[in-house]
Amino acid sequence: MTTLTSLETLHETARRIRRHIVEMTHAAQSGHPGGSLSAVEILTALYFGGVLRHDPARPDWPERDRFVLSKGHATPVLYATLAEAGYFEAALLSSFRRLDSPLQGHVVRGRPAGVEMSGGALGMGLSFCLGQALAARIDGASWRCYCLLGDGELNEGQNWEAAMAAAHFELDRVTAVVDRNRFQNDGPEAEIMRMDPLADKWRAFGWHVIEIADGHDVRQVIAALEEAKGVSGRPQVVIAPTHKGKGVSFMEENPAGWHGKGPSDEQLAQALRELGFGGGAADNGSAP
């Protein structure tokens, strides 16, 4: 099953996902809100924009497309998306990071339903997608594997080994998306390990590269992912410029400071107002 919704509905879905993210990390007083908020439109496009072939009623459907969260600490955006898509009740989100909850701080395959890979240590997701794609080829299956990478995660050499192998084996059912928010745990990417020229690096490894102007424009993300589907003989990568903490002003202003902590009561109230909840400004239907 593929869900296709109107642009207005996509914007509203993204807004609700952002609300879940700030509420979850506030309740846990931990988690990774900044890098989750930067990826909201990417997951909205995949799960609600007619891109990902999936069925919440059948999470183990053999013909489903696979989504792999390689930046495996950004679980709030994935859990919030899965809840909005109907994989489980949204009330479960309040148990984020609690003992015995299926919603742990790093992804665990099958907990909850819809999570395809266990992760947390960075740099493994793309290799995992390659293994899945090779297995699908042997089985004669038609499904695709989508992998969300953080740009800071690209410091890990395993990603480039995977990139080389994907092109060598002509795995054209693998699509990577780089959440290009330019910040990581220790600060700005440019100061820690410069990635530019990022697109040229992927091209040199034999990938079809799609660069978009704004990773928070869900229309651009959907168009890029649809273009990727039409590419034969090469894996594809979408480079999506984003803002860490998107939609919450104090997180956007201090992206490195919001890599891994939850907002206070006062900060939560401010974030909800800025997102159009909790007595804030009326929502006009546009994306944050």
N, C-alpha and C positions, 0 to 999 in steps of 0.2 A: 504494500500500500504506500502510495506517495501522497503527502498532504500538500495542497497548493492553496494558498490563501491570498487575499487582497493585500495591497501595500499597506493600507491603513491597519489591517489586522496584524500584519507582520510588525509594524511599529509598536502596536499595543502589546504584542507578545514579548518583544524585546524589553519594553518598559517593565512588564511584570517579572521577567527574568532578572532584571537589575534589582527589583525590589527583593526578590528571594535572596539574591546574593548578599545584599547588605544586612538583611534580617538574619540569615544563617550565620554569617561571620560575627555578627553582634551577639547572638545567642551563645555561640561557642567561645567567644572572645579569642578566637584564633582563626586560622584559615588564610586564604589568599584572595582578597577581594580585588586588588588592583589588576592583576593579570586575568582574572575572571571577567571583570567588567570590560576589558579591552576586546574580548572574544565574543561578546554577546551577539553581534550581527552575523558573525561567521556561523555560529551554531543555529541561529534563527533561520538563516538562508538554507542550511543543510536540512534541518528537520521540518521546517514549515514552508519553505520556498519551492517545493516540488523537485528538490535535488536528490535527497537521500531516499532510497527505496527501503522502507521499513514499516513495521506493523507492531504497535505497542501491545496488541492482543496476542501476538505471536513473537515474542522477543528472540526465540530460537529458530525462526523461519529460515530454512536453508538458503533461500534466494535473496535474503536481505542484503543490502549494502552494509559494509562494516565501517564504523567510525571509531578511530583510535585517538584518544587524548594522550599524545606523547608528552605534552607539558602536564604531567600527571598530578601535579599539586593544585592545578586550577579546577579542582573538583566542583566548587560551587556553581560554576557556569554549566557544567555537564549535568549535575543533579537537578538544578533548576529547570534546565531544558527538558530533561526526561520527565520530570513531574508535569510540566506544561503540556508535553506530548501525550501524557496519559499512561506512562509506564508504571507509575505508582501515585498514591495520593499525596498532594502537596503538603498535608499535615506532617508527613514523615520528615520534611526538611528541617523541622525544629530539632531533630535528634542528631544533626550534623556533628560529627566528631565525638559523640558520646560513646562510652563503652557499650559494646554489644549492638550498636547501631550498624545497619548495612552501609551507612553513608560515612565512610571513613575519610580521613584527610587526604589520602592518596587513593587512586583508583584500584579497585579489586574486581577482577573479572567475575561477572554474574551477580555482584552485590553493589547496587541493586541490578535487576534485570535491565539489559540495555548497555551495560558496561562490557566492552569486548576484550580489554587487556588490563592486567595488573601492572601498575607502574608507580612512578614516583621518582626514582633515579632517572635523570634526564638522558635523552639521546637514544632510547630503545624503540620508540614507537614506529619509526619509519622502517627499521629492520623487521619488526613484527609484521607490518603491512606487506613487506616483500614476501615473507614466508606465506602469508595468507594468499597473496596473489599467485604465487607459484603453485600452491595447493589447488586453487581454483582452476588454474590452467590444466592441471593434471586431471581434475574432475570434469572438465568441460563446462564449468559453471560460468554464468554471465555477470555475477555481481562485482561491484567495485569496492575498493578500500580507500577511504579518506583519512588523512592523518593531519592533525593539528599540531604544529610545531611552534615553540617560542623562538624568537630570534636569539635570545640569550642562550637557549638550548643548543643552538648551532655551534657553540664553542666545543661541543662534544664531537670528537673525531668519528665516532661510530656513524653519525649522520652522513658524513661524506663517503664513508665506505658503502653505506646503503644506497646513497645517490648514484655512485659508480655502478653498483650491481644492478640497480633498477634499470638504468639505461642499457647496460650490457644485455640483460635478459628481455629487453623491450617490453617492460611491464606497463602497458598502456591503460591498465585498469587501476593504477595507483595514482591518486591525486593528493599532493601535499598542499597544505595552506600554512603560510608563515604569518603568525600574529606579530606584525612588525611594530611593536610598541617602543622599542629602543631602550628599554630599561630591564634590569634584572636584579637579583637579590642584593648585589653589592653596589649598584649604581648604574650610571648610563653605560650602555653597551659600547659607545665610542671610546670610553676611557678604559674599559676592561678588556675587550677584544673586538676590535673594529671589524665589522662584517662587510662593509662596502668595498667594492661594488657587488652587492649581493646577487642581483639578477644575472650578472655576467658569470659569477661562480656557477650558478645552476646551469646556465647555458653551456658552459665549458664541460660540465659533467654529462651533457647530452639530453637535458630535460627541455620540454616545451614550457617556456616561462610566460606567465600572464601577470602583468603588473597593473594594479588598479590604483586610482588616486585616493580613495577613501574606504578603508575597511569598515567604517560605520555606516556606509550607504548600502543598505541591504540589496538594492537593485544591482549595484556594481558587483557585489559578491555573487549573487545568483547568476548574473551574466557570465562572469569569469568561470564559475563552476560548470555552467552549461557548455561553454567553449571547450573546457577540458574534456568533456564527454566525447567530443567530436574528433579528438586527436588519436591517430593510430600509430602504433609502433614506438611510442615514446611515453614515458611517465610525464606528468604535468605538475607544475608548482604554481600556486597563486600567491603572490606577495601582496599582503594587505596591510597598508599603513594604518595604525590604530593609536589610541591614546590610553595609557595605563590608567585605570580608575575612571574611564569614560562615564559621564553622566553625574558624577559626584564631584563638586568643585574642589573640595579640599584634598581629594585623592588625586585629581588631575594636576593640581598645583604642586604636589609633593609625591610624584609617582614612586620614587625609590623608598619612601617612608611607608608606603602601603602595599609592600610586597607580601607581607605575611603577618597581619594582625587584624583584629576585629575592631569596629568602631565602638566608642562609648555610647551611653544613652543619649547624650546631647548630640553627638555626631550622627547617630542613627536618625534622630528626629530631623536634623538638617538634611541628611541624604534623602529621606522620604519626601520631605517638602520639595526638594529640588527635582525629584522624579515625578512629582505631581500627586503624591499620596500624603495622607496625614494632615489635611488642612492646608496644604501648600497651594501654589498657583494651579488653576484649572488646566487640565491636560488638553492640548489642542490637536492631539492625534499624531504629532510628528515625533520622529525618533529623537531620543535624548542626545 
